[in-house]
């Protein structure tokens, strides 16, 4: 509901200030400061806002002006689990098993399970996280 923990904000800010990527930037030109802290939230922004309405929430960007808050748009655990169950049923079904390579119904059923879409979204988010870490390592001056 818009609340924040002063201790959390202070801790994240301190981590940001102490990061090697931030320390190598000259303080003379504040326009060159980069947001070297990323807060990754696996949910979609809409899901985070929805959670806020029911009393939960997410990190308020106003509390972390030194950080980038990035949403992953990954479906909730229930949707991913349901897709996995559907995929498991498809792969266990003997009518598909013998025809997996050449059966259009198999591919159609896999597509309808949404499993591949969930995996793609998760991998895309993980790739973004890895790229962010890599960028911070590249910025570091030895």
N, CA, C and O atoms as a GROMACS GRO file, in nm:
protein
  568
    1UNK      N    1   0.082  -0.120   0.000
    1UNK     CA    2   0.000   0.000   0.000
    1UNK      C    3   0.086   0.126   0.000
    1UNK      O    4   0.048   0.226   0.060
    2UNK      N    5   0.198   0.122  -0.064
    2UNK     CA    6   0.285   0.238  -0.076
    2UNK      C    7   0.384   0.253   0.038
    2UNK      O    8   0.461   0.349   0.041
    3UNK      N    9   0.384   0.158   0.132
    3UNK     CA   10   0.478   0.165   0.243
    3UNK      C   11   0.616   0.121   0.196
    3UNK      O   12   0.629   0.048   0.097
    4UNK      N   13   0.716   0.165   0.267
    4UNK     CA   14   0.852   0.120   0.235
    4UNK      C   15   0.928   0.102   0.364
    4UNK      O   16   0.892   0.155   0.469
    5UNK      N   17   1.032   0.026   0.354
    5UNK     CA   18   1.120   0.005   0.469
    5UNK      C   19   1.241   0.095   0.451
    5UNK      O   20   1.317   0.080   0.356
    6UNK      N   21   1.259   0.188   0.544
    6UNK     CA   22   1.373   0.279   0.535
    6UNK      C   23   1.504   0.200   0.538
    6UNK      O   24   1.601   0.237   0.472
    7UNK      N   25   1.506   0.092   0.614
    7UNK     CA   26   1.627   0.008   0.622
    7UNK      C   27   1.657  -0.056   0.487
    7UNK      O   28   1.772  -0.062   0.445
    8UNK      N   29   1.552  -0.105   0.418
    8UNK     CA   30   1.572  -0.166   0.285
    8UNK      C   31   1.623  -0.063   0.185
    8UNK      O   32   1.717  -0.089   0.110
    9UNK      N   33   1.560   0.054   0.184
    9UNK     CA   34   1.602   0.159   0.092
    9UNK      C   35   1.746   0.198   0.119
    9UNK      O   36   1.825   0.214   0.025
   10UNK      N   37   1.781   0.213   0.245
   10UNK     CA   38   1.918   0.250   0.282
   10UNK      C   39   2.016   0.140   0.240
   10UNK      O   40   2.124   0.170   0.188
   11UNK      N   41   1.979   0.014   0.262
   11UNK     CA   42   2.068  -0.097   0.227
   11UNK      C   43   2.092  -0.102   0.076
   11UNK      O   44   2.206  -0.116   0.032
   12UNK      N   45   1.986  -0.090  -0.003
   12UNK     CA   46   2.000  -0.094  -0.148
   12UNK      C   47   2.082   0.025  -0.197
   12UNK      O   48   2.165   0.011  -0.287
   13UNK      N   49   2.058   0.141  -0.139
   13UNK     CA   50   2.134   0.261  -0.176
   13UNK      C   51   2.282   0.244  -0.143
   13UNK      O   52   2.368   0.280  -0.223
   14UNK      N   53   2.312   0.188  -0.027
   14UNK     CA   54   2.451   0.166   0.013
   14UNK      C   55   2.519   0.068  -0.081
   14UNK      O   56   2.634   0.089  -0.120
   15UNK      N   57   2.450  -0.040  -0.117
   15UNK     CA   58   2.506  -0.137  -0.212
   15UNK      C   59   2.537  -0.067  -0.344
   15UNK      O   60   2.641  -0.090  -0.405
   16UNK      N   61   2.446   0.017  -0.389
   16UNK     CA   62   2.464   0.089  -0.515
   16UNK      C   63   2.586   0.180  -0.509
   16UNK      O   64   2.668   0.182  -0.601
   17UNK      N   65   2.598   0.255  -0.401
   17UNK     CA   66   2.711   0.347  -0.387
   17UNK      C   67   2.844   0.272  -0.386
   17UNK      O   68   2.943   0.320  -0.441
   18UNK      N   69   2.845   0.156  -0.325
   18UNK     CA   70   2.969   0.078  -0.311
   18UNK      C   71   3.001  -0.008  -0.433
   18UNK      O   72   3.107  -0.070  -0.438
   19UNK      N   73   2.912  -0.013  -0.531
   19UNK     CA   74   2.938  -0.100  -0.646
   19UNK      C   75   3.056  -0.046  -0.726
   19UNK      O   76   3.070   0.075  -0.741
   20UNK      N   77   3.140  -0.135  -0.778
   20UNK     CA   78   3.255  -0.092  -0.859
   20UNK      C   79   3.214  -0.009  -0.980
   20UNK      O   80   3.285   0.082  -1.020
   21UNK      N   81   3.099  -0.041  -1.037
   21UNK     CA   82   3.054   0.034  -1.155
   21UNK      C   83   3.026   0.179  -1.119
   21UNK      O   84   3.056   0.268  -1.198
   22UNK      N   85   2.971   0.204  -1.001
   22UNK     CA   86   2.939   0.340  -0.958
   22UNK      C   87   3.066   0.413  -0.915
   22UNK      O   88   3.081   0.532  -0.942
   23UNK      N   89   3.156   0.344  -0.849
   23UNK     CA   90   3.273   0.409  -0.792
   23UNK      C   91   3.370   0.462  -0.897
   23UNK      O   92   3.444   0.557  -0.871
   24UNK      N   93   3.371   0.402  -1.016
   24UNK     CA   94   3.466   0.448  -1.116
   24UNK      C   95   3.419   0.572  -1.192
   24UNK      O   96   3.494   0.627  -1.272
   25UNK      N   97   3.298   0.615  -1.167
   25UNK     CA   98   3.244   0.732  -1.236
   25UNK      C   99   3.278   0.857  -1.156
   25UNK      O  100   3.263   0.860  -1.034
   26UNK      N  101   3.324   0.958  -1.224
   26UNK     CA  102   3.364   1.081  -1.154
   26UNK      C  103   3.241   1.153  -1.101
   26UNK      O  104   3.142   1.170  -1.173
   27UNK      N  105   3.245   1.196  -0.977
   27UNK     CA  106   3.130   1.264  -0.919
   27UNK      C  107   3.113   1.406  -0.970
   27UNK      O  108   3.015   1.472  -0.935
   28UNK      N  109   3.205   1.454  -1.050
   28UNK     CA  110   3.198   1.591  -1.099
   28UNK      C  111   3.079   1.610  -1.194
   28UNK      O  112   3.014   1.714  -1.193
   29UNK      N  113   3.052   1.508  -1.274
   29UNK     CA  114   2.944   1.518  -1.372
   29UNK      C  115   2.832   1.421  -1.336
   29UNK      O  116   2.834   1.306  -1.380
   30UNK      N  117   2.733   1.466  -1.257
   30UNK     CA  118   2.626   1.376  -1.214
   30UNK      C  119   2.542   1.322  -1.330
   30UNK      O  120   2.475   1.220  -1.314
   31UNK      N  121   2.544   1.387  -1.445
   31UNK     CA  122   2.465   1.338  -1.558
   31UNK      C  123   2.521   1.206  -1.611
   31UNK      O  124   2.452   1.134  -1.683
   32UNK      N  125   2.647   1.176  -1.576
   32UNK     CA  126   2.708   1.051  -1.622
   32UNK      C  127   2.689   0.936  -1.523
   32UNK      O  128   2.734   0.824  -1.547
   33UNK      N  129   2.621   0.965  -1.412
   33UNK     CA  130   2.595   0.858  -1.317
   33UNK      C  131   2.503   0.755  -1.381
   33UNK      O  132   2.403   0.791  -1.443
   34UNK      N  133   2.536   0.630  -1.365
   34UNK     CA  134   2.449   0.525  -1.417
   34UNK      C  135   2.378   0.459  -1.300
   34UNK      O  136   2.428   0.457  -1.188
   35UNK      N  137   2.262   0.408  -1.328
   35UNK     CA  138   2.191   0.330  -1.227
   35UNK      C  139   2.253   0.192  -1.226
   35UNK      O  140   2.220   0.108  -1.310
   36UNK      N  141   2.342   0.170  -1.132
   36UNK     CA  142   2.414   0.043  -1.130
   36UNK      C  143   2.344  -0.061  -1.044
   36UNK      O  144   2.397  -0.170  -1.023
   37UNK      N  145   2.226  -0.030  -0.996
   37UNK     CA  146   2.149  -0.127  -0.920
   37UNK      C  147   2.024  -0.162  -1.001
   37UNK      O  148   1.954  -0.074  -1.051
   38UNK      N  149   1.999  -0.290  -1.011
   38UNK     CA  150   1.879  -0.337  -1.079
   38UNK      C  151   1.797  -0.417  -0.980
   38UNK      O  152   1.851  -0.501  -0.908
   39UNK      N  153   1.669  -0.392  -0.978
   39UNK     CA  154   1.576  -0.472  -0.900
   39UNK      C  155   1.491  -0.546  -1.001
   39UNK      O  156   1.414  -0.485  -1.075
   40UNK      N  157   1.507  -0.678  -1.004
   40UNK     CA  158   1.434  -0.760  -1.099
   40UNK      C  159   1.314  -0.822  -1.030
   40UNK      O  160   1.327  -0.888  -0.927
   41UNK      N  161   1.199  -0.800  -1.087
   41UNK     CA  162   1.074  -0.856  -1.036
   41UNK      C  163   1.020  -0.948  -1.146
   41UNK      O  164   0.992  -0.902  -1.256
   42UNK      N  165   1.007  -1.076  -1.116
   42UNK     CA  166   0.968  -1.174  -1.218
   42UNK      C  167   0.827  -1.151  -1.270
   42UNK      O  168   0.794  -1.192  -1.381
   43UNK      N  169   0.744  -1.087  -1.192
   43UNK     CA  170   0.604  -1.066  -1.233
   43UNK      C  171   0.592  -0.961  -1.344
   43UNK      O  172   0.688  -0.893  -1.378
   44UNK      N  173   0.472  -0.953  -1.398
   44UNK     CA  174   0.442  -0.840  -1.487
   44UNK      C  175   0.414  -0.720  -1.399
   44UNK      O  176   0.380  -0.734  -1.281
   45UNK      N  177   0.427  -0.601  -1.455
   45UNK     CA  178   0.398  -0.480  -1.378
   45UNK      C  179   0.250  -0.478  -1.338
   45UNK      O  180   0.216  -0.434  -1.229
   46UNK      N  181   0.164  -0.527  -1.427
   46UNK     CA  182   0.020  -0.531  -1.395
   46UNK      C  183  -0.007  -0.623  -1.276
   46UNK      O  184  -0.089  -0.590  -1.190
   47UNK      N  185   0.061  -0.738  -1.271
   47UNK     CA  186   0.044  -0.829  -1.158
   47UNK      C  187   0.092  -0.763  -1.029
   47UNK      O  188   0.030  -0.777  -0.924
   48UNK      N  189   0.202  -0.691  -1.037
   48UNK     CA  190   0.256  -0.622  -0.920
   48UNK      C  191   0.157  -0.516  -0.871
   48UNK      O  192   0.133  -0.504  -0.751
   49UNK      N  193   0.099  -0.442  -0.964
   49UNK     CA  194   0.000  -0.340  -0.928
   49UNK      C  195  -0.124  -0.407  -0.869
   49UNK      O  196  -0.182  -0.358  -0.772
   50UNK      N  197  -0.165  -0.519  -0.928
   50UNK     CA  198  -0.279  -0.595  -0.876
   50UNK      C  199  -0.254  -0.643  -0.735
   50UNK      O  200  -0.344  -0.639  -0.651
   51UNK      N  201  -0.133  -0.689  -0.708
   51UNK     CA  202  -0.098  -0.732  -0.572
   51UNK      C  203  -0.104  -0.615  -0.475
   51UNK      O  204  -0.140  -0.633  -0.358
   52UNK      N  205  -0.069  -0.497  -0.522
   52UNK     CA  206  -0.073  -0.378  -0.436
   52UNK      C  207  -0.217  -0.350  -0.392
   52UNK      O  208  -0.241  -0.309  -0.279
   53UNK      N  209  -0.312  -0.372  -0.482
   53UNK     CA  210  -0.453  -0.346  -0.451
   53UNK      C  211  -0.503  -0.437  -0.340
   53UNK      O  212  -0.586  -0.396  -0.259
   54UNK      N  213  -0.452  -0.562  -0.336
   54UNK     CA  214  -0.497  -0.656  -0.233
   54UNK      C  215  -0.410  -0.652  -0.107
   54UNK      O  216  -0.422  -0.740  -0.022
   55UNK      N  217  -0.324  -0.552  -0.095
   55UNK     CA  218  -0.248  -0.534   0.027
   55UNK      C  219  -0.103  -0.577   0.020
   55UNK      O  220  -0.027  -0.554   0.114
   56UNK      N  221  -0.064  -0.639  -0.088
   56UNK     CA  222   0.078  -0.672  -0.106
   56UNK      C  223   0.141  -0.559  -0.183
   56UNK      O  224   0.104  -0.443  -0.163
   57UNK      N  225   0.234  -0.588  -0.268
   57UNK     CA  226   0.290  -0.479  -0.346
   57UNK      C  227   0.420  -0.514  -0.413
   57UNK      O  228   0.451  -0.630  -0.437
   58UNK      N  229   0.494  -0.410  -0.442
   58UNK     CA  230   0.624  -0.424  -0.506
   58UNK      C  231   0.705  -0.300  -0.470
   58UNK      O  232   0.655  -0.207  -0.408
   59UNK      N  233   0.831  -0.302  -0.510
   59UNK     CA  234   0.918  -0.189  -0.477
   59UNK      C  235   0.873  -0.064  -0.550
   59UNK      O  236   0.860  -0.065  -0.673
   60UNK      N  237   0.850   0.041  -0.478
   60UNK     CA  238   0.807   0.168  -0.536
   60UNK      C  239   0.929   0.237  -0.598
   60UNK      O  240   1.024   0.268  -0.528
   61UNK      N  241   0.926   0.262  -0.731
   61UNK     CA  242   1.040   0.326  -0.796
   61UNK      C  243   1.078   0.460  -0.733
   61UNK      O  244   1.195   0.499  -0.738
   62UNK      N  245   0.983   0.531  -0.675
   62UNK     CA  246   1.012   0.660  -0.611
   62UNK      C  247   1.107   0.642  -0.492
   62UNK      O  248   1.182   0.734  -0.458
   63UNK      N  249   1.105   0.523  -0.430
   63UNK     CA  250   1.193   0.497  -0.316
   63UNK      C  251   1.334   0.458  -0.359
   63UNK      O  252   1.427   0.458  -0.278
   64UNK      N  253   1.350   0.425  -0.487
   64UNK     CA  254   1.479   0.378  -0.538
   64UNK      C  255   1.519   0.454  -0.665
   64UNK      O  256   1.531   0.394  -0.772
   65UNK      N  257   1.539   0.587  -0.656
   65UNK     CA  258   1.572   0.664  -0.775
   65UNK      C  259   1.709   0.627  -0.834
   65UNK      O  260   1.740   0.663  -0.948
   66UNK      N  261   1.789   0.557  -0.758
   66UNK     CA  262   1.923   0.516  -0.800
   66UNK      C  263   1.921   0.376  -0.862
   66UNK      O  264   2.027   0.322  -0.894
   67UNK      N  265   1.803   0.319  -0.879
   67UNK     CA  266   1.793   0.181  -0.929
   67UNK      C  267   1.695   0.173  -1.045
   67UNK      O  268   1.607   0.257  -1.062
   68UNK      N  269   1.712   0.070  -1.122
   68UNK     CA  270   1.616   0.037  -1.229
   68UNK      C  271   1.533  -0.081  -1.181
   68UNK      O  272   1.588  -0.184  -1.140
   69UNK      N  273   1.402  -0.067  -1.184
   69UNK     CA  274   1.313  -0.177  -1.149
   69UNK      C  275   1.263  -0.237  -1.280
   69UNK      O  276   1.200  -0.168  -1.361
   70UNK      N  277   1.291  -0.364  -1.299
   70UNK     CA  278   1.261  -0.430  -1.426
   70UNK      C  279   1.168  -0.548  -1.400
   70UNK      O  280   1.196  -0.635  -1.317
   71UNK      N  281   1.057  -0.550  -1.471
   71UNK     CA  282   0.959  -0.658  -1.457
   71UNK      C  283   0.981  -0.762  -1.565
   71UNK      O  284   1.012  -0.729  -1.680
   72UNK      N  285   0.965  -0.890  -1.529
   72UNK     CA  286   0.994  -1.000  -1.620
   72UNK      C  287   0.874  -1.053  -1.697
   72UNK      O  288   0.891  -1.131  -1.790
   73UNK      N  289   0.755  -1.012  -1.661
   73UNK     CA  290   0.633  -1.057  -1.729
   73UNK      C  291   0.616  -1.210  -1.728
   73UNK      O  292   0.556  -1.266  -1.820
   74UNK      N  293   0.669  -1.275  -1.626
   74UNK     CA  294   0.654  -1.420  -1.615
   74UNK      C  295   0.520  -1.448  -1.547
   74UNK      O  296   0.484  -1.384  -1.448
   75UNK      N  297   0.447  -1.544  -1.602
   75UNK     CA  298   0.317  -1.581  -1.548
   75UNK      C  299   0.334  -1.634  -1.406
   75UNK      O  300   0.443  -1.675  -1.366
   76UNK      N  301   0.225  -1.632  -1.330
   76UNK     CA  302   0.235  -1.680  -1.191
   76UNK      C  303   0.258  -1.831  -1.188
   76UNK      O  304   0.238  -1.901  -1.287
   77UNK      N  305   0.299  -1.879  -1.072
   77UNK     CA  306   0.336  -2.019  -1.056
   77UNK      C  307   0.222  -2.114  -1.092
   77UNK      O  308   0.247  -2.224  -1.142
   78UNK      N  309   0.099  -2.072  -1.067
   78UNK     CA  310  -0.015  -2.158  -1.096
   78UNK      C  311  -0.032  -2.179  -1.247
   78UNK      O  312  -0.058  -2.290  -1.292
   79UNK      N  313  -0.016  -2.074  -1.323
   79UNK     CA  314  -0.027  -2.084  -1.469
   79UNK      C  315   0.087  -2.169  -1.527
   79UNK      O  316   0.065  -2.250  -1.617
   80UNK      N  317   0.207  -2.150  -1.476
   80UNK     CA  318   0.322  -2.228  -1.524
   80UNK      C  319   0.304  -2.375  -1.486
   80UNK      O  320   0.330  -2.463  -1.568
   81UNK      N  321   0.260  -2.401  -1.365
   81UNK     CA  322   0.236  -2.539  -1.322
   81UNK      C  323   0.130  -2.606  -1.409
   81UNK      O  324   0.147  -2.721  -1.450
   82UNK      N  325   0.022  -2.536  -1.437
   82UNK     CA  326  -0.086  -2.591  -1.520
   82UNK      C  327  -0.035  -2.624  -1.660
   82UNK      O  328  -0.071  -2.727  -1.716
   83UNK      N  329   0.048  -2.539  -1.716
   83UNK     CA  330   0.107  -2.566  -1.847
   83UNK      C  331   0.197  -2.689  -1.843
   83UNK      O  332   0.197  -2.771  -1.934
   84UNK      N  333   0.272  -2.701  -1.736
   84UNK     CA  334   0.360  -2.817  -1.721
   84UNK      C  335   0.277  -2.946  -1.711
   84UNK      O  336   0.312  -3.047  -1.772
   85UNK      N  337   0.169  -2.942  -1.636
   85UNK     CA  338   0.082  -3.060  -1.623
   85UNK      C  339   0.025  -3.097  -1.760
   85UNK      O  340   0.022  -3.215  -1.796
   86UNK      N  341  -0.019  -2.998  -1.836
   86UNK     CA  342  -0.071  -3.025  -1.971
   86UNK      C  343   0.037  -3.087  -2.059
   86UNK      O  344   0.012  -3.185  -2.130
   87UNK      N  345   0.156  -3.031  -2.056
   87UNK     CA  346   0.266  -3.086  -2.136
   87UNK      C  347   0.299  -3.229  -2.094
   87UNK      O  348   0.321  -3.315  -2.178
   88UNK      N  349   0.302  -3.253  -1.965
   88UNK     CA  350   0.329  -3.387  -1.914
   88UNK      C  351   0.223  -3.486  -1.962
   88UNK      O  352   0.256  -3.598  -2.000
   89UNK      N  353   0.097  -3.445  -1.961
   89UNK     CA  354  -0.011  -3.533  -2.008
   89UNK      C  355   0.005  -3.562  -2.157
   89UNK      O  356  -0.016  -3.674  -2.202
   90UNK      N  357   0.042  -3.460  -2.234
   90UNK     CA  358   0.062  -3.478  -2.378
   90UNK      C  359   0.175  -3.578  -2.404
   90UNK      O  360   0.162  -3.667  -2.487
   91UNK      N  361   0.284  -3.561  -2.333
   91UNK     CA  362   0.400  -3.648  -2.353
   91UNK      C  363   0.377  -3.789  -2.300
   91UNK      O  364   0.443  -3.883  -2.344
   92UNK      N  365   0.284  -3.804  -2.207
   92UNK     CA  366   0.254  -3.936  -2.151
   92UNK      C  367   0.147  -4.009  -2.231
   92UNK      O  368   0.130  -4.130  -2.215
   93UNK      N  369   0.076  -3.938  -2.314
   93UNK     CA  370  -0.035  -3.996  -2.391
   93UNK      C  371   0.022  -4.087  -2.500
   93UNK      O  372   0.098  -4.042  -2.586
   94UNK      N  373  -0.016  -4.212  -2.497
   94UNK     CA  374   0.039  -4.310  -2.591
   94UNK      C  375   0.002  -4.281  -2.736
   94UNK      O  376   0.075  -4.319  -2.827
   95UNK      N  377  -0.110  -4.214  -2.760
   95UNK     CA  378  -0.147  -4.185  -2.899
   95UNK      C  379  -0.051  -4.085  -2.964
   95UNK      O  380  -0.036  -4.085  -3.086
   96UNK      N  381   0.015  -4.001  -2.884
   96UNK     CA  382   0.115  -3.909  -2.938
   96UNK      C  383   0.255  -3.970  -2.938
   96UNK      O  384   0.337  -3.941  -3.025
   97UNK      N  385   0.279  -4.055  -2.839
   97UNK     CA  386   0.416  -4.103  -2.815
   97UNK      C  387   0.482  -4.164  -2.938
   97UNK      O  388   0.598  -4.135  -2.966
   98UNK      N  389   0.410  -4.249  -3.010
   98UNK     CA  390   0.470  -4.316  -3.126
   98UNK      C  391   0.481  -4.225  -3.248
   98UNK      O  392   0.553  -4.257  -3.342
   99UNK      N  393   0.410  -4.115  -3.247
   99UNK     CA  394   0.407  -4.028  -3.365
   99UNK      C  395   0.464  -3.889  -3.336
   99UNK      O  396   0.435  -3.795  -3.410
  100UNK      N  397   0.544  -3.876  -3.233
  100UNK     CA  398   0.590  -3.743  -3.190
  100UNK      C  399   0.654  -3.664  -3.304
  100UNK      O  400   0.624  -3.546  -3.321
  101UNK      N  401   0.740  -3.726  -3.380
  101UNK     CA  402   0.815  -3.653  -3.482
  101UNK      C  403   0.725  -3.604  -3.595
  101UNK      O  404   0.745  -3.495  -3.648
  102UNK      N  405   0.628  -3.684  -3.633
  102UNK     CA  406   0.551  -3.648  -3.752
  102UNK      C  407   0.405  -3.613  -3.725
  102UNK      O  408   0.328  -3.598  -3.819
  103UNK      N  409   0.368  -3.600  -3.602
  103UNK     CA  410   0.227  -3.579  -3.570
  103UNK      C  411   0.195  -3.431  -3.547
  103UNK      O  412   0.236  -3.373  -3.447
  104UNK      N  413   0.120  -3.370  -3.641
  104UNK     CA  414   0.083  -3.228  -3.622
  104UNK      C  415  -0.002  -3.207  -3.496
  104UNK      O  416   0.004  -3.100  -3.435
  105UNK      N  417  -0.081  -3.307  -3.458
  105UNK     CA  418  -0.164  -3.294  -3.338
  105UNK      C  419  -0.076  -3.278  -3.214
  105UNK      O  420  -0.111  -3.205  -3.121
  106UNK      N  421   0.037  -3.348  -3.213
  106UNK     CA  422   0.129  -3.338  -3.100
  106UNK      C  423   0.179  -3.194  -3.087
  106UNK      O  424   0.174  -3.135  -2.979
  107UNK      N  425   0.227  -3.139  -3.197
  107UNK     CA  426   0.281  -3.002  -3.194
  107UNK      C  427   0.173  -2.901  -3.159
  107UNK      O  428   0.197  -2.804  -3.088
  108UNK      N  429   0.053  -2.925  -3.210
  108UNK     CA  430  -0.058  -2.836  -3.179
  108UNK      C  431  -0.093  -2.842  -3.031
  108UNK      O  432  -0.118  -2.740  -2.967
  109UNK      N  433  -0.094  -2.964  -2.976
  109UNK     CA  434  -0.124  -2.980  -2.834
  109UNK      C  435  -0.016  -2.916  -2.746
  109UNK      O  436  -0.048  -2.852  -2.645
  110UNK      N  437   0.110  -2.932  -2.785
  110UNK     CA  438   0.219  -2.868  -2.710
  110UNK      C  439   0.203  -2.717  -2.715
  110UNK      O  440   0.219  -2.650  -2.613
  111UNK      N  441   0.172  -2.664  -2.831
  111UNK     CA  442   0.152  -2.519  -2.845
  111UNK      C  443   0.038  -2.472  -2.755
  111UNK      O  444   0.049  -2.368  -2.690
  112UNK      N  445  -0.071  -2.546  -2.752
  112UNK     CA  446  -0.187  -2.506  -2.670
  112UNK      C  447  -0.160  -2.515  -2.520
  112UNK      O  448  -0.230  -2.453  -2.441
  113UNK      N  449  -0.058  -2.592  -2.482
  113UNK     CA  450  -0.026  -2.603  -2.339
  113UNK      C  451   0.038  -2.474  -2.286
  113UNK      O  452   0.038  -2.451  -2.165
  114UNK      N  453   0.090  -2.389  -2.374
  114UNK     CA  454   0.159  -2.264  -2.339
  114UNK      C  455   0.293  -2.285  -2.268
  114UNK      O  456   0.356  -2.189  -2.224
  115UNK      N  457   0.337  -2.410  -2.258
  115UNK     CA  458   0.462  -2.438  -2.190
  115UNK      C  459   0.580  -2.368  -2.257
  115UNK      O  460   0.662  -2.305  -2.190
  116UNK      N  461   0.588  -2.379  -2.388
  116UNK     CA  462   0.701  -2.319  -2.459
  116UNK      C  463   0.702  -2.167  -2.445
  116UNK      O  464   0.809  -2.106  -2.438
  117UNK      N  465   0.586  -2.107  -2.440
  117UNK     CA  466   0.577  -1.962  -2.420
  117UNK      C  467   0.631  -1.924  -2.282
  117UNK      O  468   0.704  -1.826  -2.268
  118UNK      N  469   0.594  -2.002  -2.181
  118UNK     CA  470   0.645  -1.973  -2.045
  118UNK      C  471   0.797  -1.988  -2.041
  118UNK      O  472   0.866  -1.903  -1.985
  119UNK      N  473   0.848  -2.096  -2.100
  119UNK     CA  474   0.993  -2.117  -2.101
  119UNK      C  475   1.063  -2.002  -2.174
  119UNK      O  476   1.166  -1.953  -2.128
  120UNK      N  477   1.007  -1.961  -2.287
  120UNK     CA  478   1.068  -1.851  -2.364
  120UNK      C  479   1.070  -1.721  -2.282
  120UNK      O  480   1.170  -1.650  -2.282
  121UNK      N  481   0.962  -1.692  -2.212
  121UNK     CA  482   0.956  -1.570  -2.130
  121UNK      C  483   1.058  -1.576  -2.016
  121UNK      O  484   1.126  -1.477  -1.988
  122UNK      N  485   1.068  -1.690  -1.952
  122UNK     CA  486   1.165  -1.706  -1.843
  122UNK      C  487   1.307  -1.691  -1.895
  122UNK      O  488   1.388  -1.622  -1.834
  123UNK      N  489   1.338  -1.756  -2.007
  123UNK     CA  490   1.473  -1.747  -2.064
  123UNK      C  491   1.506  -1.604  -2.108
  123UNK      O  492   1.620  -1.559  -2.094
  124UNK      N  493   1.408  -1.535  -2.161
  124UNK     CA  494   1.429  -1.396  -2.202
  124UNK      C  495   1.463  -1.309  -2.080
  124UNK      O  496   1.553  -1.224  -2.087
  125UNK      N  497   1.393  -1.331  -1.970
  125UNK     CA  498   1.419  -1.254  -1.848
  125UNK      C  499   1.556  -1.289  -1.790
  125UNK      O  500   1.630  -1.200  -1.749
  126UNK      N  501   1.589  -1.417  -1.788
  126UNK     CA  502   1.721  -1.459  -1.739
  126UNK      C  503   1.831  -1.397  -1.826
  126UNK      O  504   1.933  -1.352  -1.774
  127UNK      N  505   1.810  -1.396  -1.956
  127UNK     CA  506   1.908  -1.335  -2.047
  127UNK      C  507   1.927  -1.187  -2.015
  127UNK      O  508   2.039  -1.137  -2.017
  128UNK      N  509   1.819  -1.117  -1.987
  128UNK     CA  510   1.827  -0.976  -1.951
  128UNK      C  511   1.907  -0.958  -1.822
  128UNK      O  512   1.988  -0.865  -1.812
  129UNK      N  513   1.886  -1.044  -1.725
  129UNK     CA  514   1.961  -1.037  -1.599
  129UNK      C  515   2.109  -1.060  -1.625
  129UNK      O  516   2.194  -0.986  -1.574
  130UNK      N  517   2.140  -1.162  -1.704
  130UNK     CA  518   2.281  -1.192  -1.735
  130UNK      C  519   2.346  -1.075  -1.809
  130UNK      O  520   2.459  -1.038  -1.778
  131UNK      N  521   2.274  -1.018  -1.905
  131UNK     CA  522   2.329  -0.903  -1.978
  131UNK      C  523   2.354  -0.785  -1.884
  131UNK      O  524   2.453  -0.715  -1.897
  132UNK      N  525   2.265  -0.765  -1.789
  132UNK     CA  526   2.281  -0.655  -1.693
  132UNK      C  527   2.405  -0.677  -1.608
  132UNK      O  528   2.479  -0.582  -1.582
  133UNK      N  529   2.426  -0.798  -1.565
  133UNK     CA  530   2.547  -0.829  -1.486
  133UNK      C  531   2.670  -0.808  -1.572
  133UNK      O  532   2.770  -0.753  -1.525
  134UNK      N  533   2.664  -0.852  -1.696
  134UNK     CA  534   2.778  -0.838  -1.786
  134UNK      C  535   2.810  -0.691  -1.812
  134UNK      O  536   2.927  -0.653  -1.815
  135UNK      N  537   2.708  -0.609  -1.831
  135UNK     CA  538   2.729  -0.466  -1.854
  135UNK      C  539   2.798  -0.405  -1.733
  135UNK      O  540   2.890  -0.325  -1.748
  136UNK      N  541   2.755  -0.441  -1.614
  136UNK     CA  542   2.816  -0.386  -1.493
  136UNK      C  543   2.961  -0.431  -1.482
  136UNK      O  544   3.045  -0.353  -1.436
  137UNK      N  545   2.993  -0.553  -1.523
  137UNK     CA  546   3.131  -0.600  -1.518
  137UNK      C  547   3.216  -0.525  -1.622
  137UNK      O  548   3.332  -0.494  -1.596
  138UNK      N  549   3.157  -0.496  -1.739
  138UNK     CA  550   3.231  -0.426  -1.842
  138UNK      C  551   3.260  -0.282  -1.804
  138UNK      O  552   3.362  -0.225  -1.845
  139UNK      N  553   3.171  -0.221  -1.724
  139UNK     CA  554   3.188  -0.083  -1.682
  139UNK      C  555   3.300  -0.071  -1.579
  139UNK      O  556   3.366   0.033  -1.569
  140UNK      N  557   3.320  -0.177  -1.502
  140UNK     CA  558   3.419  -0.175  -1.394
  140UNK      C  559   3.558  -0.147  -1.451
  140UNK      O  560   3.600  -0.204  -1.552
  141UNK      N  561   3.629  -0.057  -1.384
  141UNK     CA  562   3.764  -0.023  -1.424
  141UNK      C  563   3.860  -0.090  -1.327
  141UNK      O  564   3.849  -0.073  -1.206
  142UNK      N  565   3.954  -0.165  -1.380
  142UNK     CA  566   4.052  -0.236  -1.295
  142UNK      C  567   4.161  -0.141  -1.252
  142UNK      O  568   4.252  -0.181  -1.180
   0.00000   0.00000   0.00000
